[in-house]
Amino acid sequence: MLRLGLGLILLFFTGPLLAGDKTFHLGLLTSIPEANGAVMSLNLNRFLAIQGTYSWALPVNVEVGVPSKKLVSQEDFAIRSPFLTLPFTVDFGPQWSLGALVYPFGGSFYVGLASAHRRVRIRSHVESPLIFEDSDSEMPSNTSFAVDLRTETRQDLLRASVGQRFTFGPLFLGWYGGATQPLHGQSRIETHVNVKNSQASDRTIGAADNLEEARISQENLVREKVRNLLQDFEKQALPLVGLEIGLAF
C-alpha cells in the first residue's frame, strides 16, 4: 500500500514515462471562464517551456437594473422614469497570453506564469414608457425612453497556473488550474438615451425645460451605473480551471 501511494505521488509530480520527450505541443483548450481556445507551447528543455494561448469570445447574457427616478414634477403631478432592466449582451473575450511553464521535477507537472490581455464588450438596448403619477395613481404614458448602450473594456492580466501534461504517442492531454489577476484596465462607455413621442406629454411641457433635461439626467444615471459595474470588474480576479488536448511533436 505504501509503495502504491509513493508511486502515485511520483507520477503526479514527475510522470516521466507519460510526459515523453516531445518538445512542441499544439492543441485546443476549454476552461472556465475563458471558454474555448487554442494553446501552443515549445519545450526548451526538460524544465522550461514557452507557451501562448488564445481564447475566443464567450457570449453571456446579463440583466442589470436601473432604478426609477422622478424627472419632472409640478404640484401633485410628476413624470417618472420606469425601473429599467437593461439586458446586457456580453462578449467575454477574446483573450490571449504569452508566458513560461516551469517543470520543477523535469516531468509532467508544471507551474505557469504569463502576461495576458483580455477584451470584453457589452451591448444593450431597451425601450420603456415614462410614468405619469399623481397623488392617487400612476400610469404609463405614450412617451418612452429608448436606451442604447455599448462598452468596451481592455485588461492587462497576470495569468498564474499549475497543471500537468501527458503525452500518448502523437497526442497530449492535460489539466490546469489557477487564476487571472488584473493589472490594468480601461473602459470606454457609449450611452444614448432618446425620448420618443415627446408630444404625448403636452400637459407637462411647461413643467420643466423639460424632457430634454430629463433625458440628459437619465443618460447620466445609466452611464454612472454602468461605469461603477465596469470599475468593479476591472479589478476582479477570476479563478481558472481547464483541460487541453492536442498533438505533440
C-alpha positions in Angstrom: 0.0 0.0 0.0 2.8 2.3 0.8 4.5 1.6 -2.5 1.3 2.4 -4.3 1.0 5.7 -2.6 4.6 6.6 -3.3 4.2 5.6 -6.9 1.1 7.8 -7.4 2.9 10.8 -5.8 5.9 10.2 -8.1 3.6 10.0 -11.1 1.8 13.2 -10.2 4.9 15.3 -9.7 7.1 13.8 -12.5 5.3 11.5 -14.8 8.5 11.0 -16.9 7.2 8.0 -18.8 4.0 9.6 -19.9 5.4 13.0 -20.4 7.8 11.7 -23.1 10.4 13.8 -24.9 8.0 15.7 -27.2 9.1 19.4 -27.5 6.2 21.1 -29.4 2.5 21.0 -28.4 -0.4 22.3 -30.4 -3.9 21.9 -29.3 -7.3 23.1 -28.1 -8.3 24.1 -24.6 -11.5 24.6 -22.7 -11.7 26.4 -19.4 -13.8 28.4 -17.0 -14.3 31.3 -17.5 -12.2 31.6 -20.7 -14.3 29.1 -22.7 -12.7 27.5 -25.8 -9.4 28.4 -27.3 -6.0 27.2 -28.6 -2.7 26.5 -27.0 0.8 26.3 -28.4 4.0 25.6 -26.4 7.6 24.8 -27.1 9.8 23.0 -24.6 13.3 24.4 -24.5 14.5 21.6 -22.3 13.0 19.2 -19.6 12.5 22.1 -17.2 11.3 25.1 -19.2 8.8 25.8 -22.0 7.3 28.9 -23.5 3.6 28.9 -24.2 1.0 31.1 -25.9 -2.8 30.7 -25.6 -5.8 32.3 -27.3 -9.4 32.1 -26.1 -12.3 33.0 -28.3 -15.1 35.3 -27.1 -17.7 33.8 -24.9 -21.2 35.3 -25.3 -23.1 35.8 -22.0 -26.4 37.4 -21.2 -26.7 39.5 -18.0 -29.5 41.8 -16.7 -28.8 44.9 -14.7 -31.5 47.1 -13.0 -31.5 50.9 -13.2 -33.8 52.4 -10.5 -36.8 54.7 -11.3 -36.2 58.4 -11.0 -38.6 61.4 -10.8 -37.8 63.5 -13.9 -40.4 66.3 -13.9 -42.8 67.4 -11.2 -45.4 70.2 -10.8 -47.6 70.4 -7.7 -49.1 66.9 -7.3 -48.3 65.7 -10.8 -45.0 64.2 -11.9 -43.3 62.3 -14.7 -41.1 59.4 -13.5 -38.8 57.1 -15.5 -39.6 53.4 -15.2 -37.4 50.9 -13.4 -35.3 49.8 -16.3 -34.0 46.3 -16.7 -31.0 46.6 -19.0 -30.5 43.3 -20.9 -26.7 43.1 -21.5 -25.2 41.0 -24.2 -21.6 40.4 -23.1 -18.8 39.1 -25.3 -16.3 37.9 -22.6 -13.1 37.8 -24.6 -11.2 37.3 -26.8 -8.2 36.7 -24.5 -4.6 35.9 -25.3 -1.5 35.2 -23.2 2.3 34.6 -23.6 4.4 33.2 -20.8 6.6 30.4 -19.4 6.0 26.9 -18.0 8.4 25.6 -15.4 8.7 21.8 -14.9 10.3 21.7 -11.5 10.8 17.9 -11.5 11.6 17.5 -15.2 8.3 15.6 -15.8 4.7 16.3 -16.5 3.9 18.7 -13.6 4.4 22.4 -14.3 3.9 25.9 -12.9 2.9 28.6 -15.4 3.2 32.3 -15.3 2.1 34.5 -18.2 1.2 38.0 -19.3 -2.4 38.2 -20.7 -4.7 40.6 -22.4 -8.5 40.4 -22.4 -11.2 42.4 -24.2 -14.8 42.5 -23.0 -17.7 44.1 -25.0 -21.2 44.9 -23.7 -24.2 45.9 -25.8 -27.7 46.7 -24.6 -31.0 48.2 -25.9 -34.2 48.8 -24.0 -37.3 50.9 -24.5 -39.8 51.7 -21.8 -42.6 54.2 -21.3 -42.4 57.1 -18.9 -44.8 57.0 -15.9 -47.4 59.7 -15.2 -48.2 59.8 -11.5 -50.3 62.0 -9.2 -51.3 61.7 -5.5 -53.8 59.0 -6.4 -52.5 56.8 -9.2 -49.8 56.2 -11.8 -50.0 55.1 -15.4 -47.6 54.6 -18.4 -47.5 57.4 -20.9 -47.2 57.3 -24.7 -43.8 58.9 -24.3 -40.9 56.4 -23.9 -37.2 56.4 -23.3 -35.0 54.3 -25.6 -31.6 53.4 -24.1 -28.7 52.2 -26.3 -25.5 51.2 -24.6 -22.1 50.0 -25.8 -19.0 49.5 -23.7 -15.5 48.0 -24.3 -13.1 47.1 -21.6 -9.4 46.1 -22.2 -7.5 44.5 -19.4 -3.8 43.6 -18.9 -3.6 40.5 -16.7 -1.2 38.2 -14.8 -2.1 34.6 -15.5 -0.8 32.1 -12.9 -1.4 28.3 -13.2 -0.3 24.9 -12.2 -1.1 21.8 -14.3 0.0 18.5 -15.7 0.5 17.4 -19.2 0.9 13.8 -20.5 1.8 12.6 -24.0 0.5 9.4 -25.5 2.3 8.8 -28.8 1.4 11.8 -31.0 -1.3 13.1 -28.6 -1.1 15.1 -25.4 -3.7 15.6 -22.6 -3.5 18.0 -19.8 -5.3 19.8 -17.0 -4.6 23.1 -15.3 -5.9 25.5 -12.6 -5.0 28.9 -11.4 -6.2 32.5 -11.5 -6.1 35.7 -13.6 -5.2 38.9 -11.7 -6.0 42.2 -13.5 -3.0 44.6 -13.5 -4.6 47.4 -15.5 -7.9 48.0 -17.1 -9.5 50.7 -19.2 -13.2 51.0 -20.2 -15.0 53.0 -22.9 -18.7 53.7 -22.5 -21.2 55.0 -25.1 -24.7 55.6 -23.9 -27.6 57.2 -25.9 -31.0 57.9 -24.4 -33.7 59.1 -26.8 -37.2 60.4 -26.0 -39.8 59.1 -28.4 -43.2 60.6 -29.0 -42.5 63.5 -26.6 -45.6 65.5 -27.8 -47.7 62.9 -25.9 -46.7 64.7 -22.8 -48.2 68.1 -23.7 -49.8 68.5 -20.3 -46.4 68.8 -18.7 -44.4 70.5 -21.4 -44.3 73.7 -19.2 -43.3 71.9 -16.1 -39.6 71.9 -16.8 -37.4 72.6 -19.8 -38.1 69.6 -19.7 -37.9 66.2 -21.3 -34.5 67.1 -22.8 -33.3 67.9 -19.3 -34.9 64.6 -18.1 -33.2 62.7 -21.0 -29.8 64.0 -20.0 -30.4 63.1 -16.4 -31.4 59.6 -17.3 -28.5 59.1 -19.6 -26.1 60.2 -16.9 -27.7 57.8 -14.4 -27.3 54.9 -16.8 -23.7 55.8 -17.6 -22.8 56.1 -13.9 -24.5 52.7 -13.1 -22.5 51.0 -15.9 -19.3 52.8 -15.0 -19.4 51.5 -11.4 -20.0 48.0 -12.6 -17.1 48.1 -15.0 -14.7 49.6 -12.4 -15.5 46.7 -10.1 -15.0 44.2 -13.0 -11.6 45.8 -14.0 -10.2 44.9 -10.5 -11.8 41.4 -10.2 -9.5 38.4 -10.0 -11.1 35.3 -11.6 -10.3 31.6 -11.0 -9.1 29.5 -13.9 -9.9 25.8 -14.4 -9.4 24.0 -17.7 -8.5 21.0 -19.9 -6.3 20.7 -23.0 -5.8 18.2 -25.8 -3.8 18.2 -29.0 -0.8 17.0 -30.9 2.7 16.6 -29.6 5.7 16.7 -31.9 
